[in-house]
């Protein structure tokens, strides 16, 4: 029988392990960001599908993905530890995500239809879930230290930023090559997103084939005592009974709605209110990700000096104050917005680092209460609610902007003022709700130390009784 003894050692994890753990997030971001930025315009142009039909198809695949997440989490938790409870599912996700990435962004047909879009993106989301849910649960299992978990989450955040930068820089590099006369880099038709999407698809596949074997070779698999996990629905009920998890989940949902409200209204704001053209608005996005690239190690270095929930709350409050500066911007001020985004990008990694790190602490609390390690099921719920928040953000942000008087068909001062106010007010409202949920968060470093000590005592007792049970 494998051991589930929580490690008492708080020695820092080696950097080579952190690098291998974080590098898997590079292809996840390289393949994930095009889903947000490029998928809809590509299929609208290539297939002549209406935006409404594309939106309905993507909504259907996202809904199916939300239903799949808890199932993936429960299966990962129930897999016998001797088979590699996390690594087995991550490895299974590689061919699914690799094939689906190529099918989605480099389809064999020049005019892919609705059925192709549905099955290709559905498979891509499935592969994504198979990799990310066990990977998120792994954070709680590689270290029991309160702050070391922030380093693990920080490694993943760093990989995500690097992957996002690759996805953003790829079109700029190809445009430069095309301008220099490289025919293979030129668009297949005026305004086409090919061959850029094909390049990103193959880059994602190559990075998956390198990063996942490296992860499985360099990072130790968690060892558990194989126990009987509760059925899926009773298990979900037990998880939602956890007070710390409820607070953390509500805070994360509110923050996710806030950030995705920014994403929904961003293009309207930057092009209508600031007047940025297609060469100017990418600088605003690039500045934000450069800020994240610099801010990730900064947040990781500062995190051990503070309680995670208070540091997250303070970073959110500072971000709210900074983001409110968009109300002062006028037409032509896109460089000022880029500067604001650069500074806000320094703080943005706090939620991607401290949130998952706090979720790992909650998994230990549940382990002590239930006697079963259900990390993947926790992280599946985490992912599921984030995906629902994305859909909710679109409804709330666009509905609020319209209610305030914004009309995309008009650019009169009243309509643009409504856009500016909604672009600022809707995200900040949800950021404040997130801070309110997290401010009195009950699970700090002292409480985690008590939980880890109790887990070690219980495991010692279990090991002491094993000879008697086997006689």
Beta strands, then each sheet from edge to edge (+ up, - down):
end
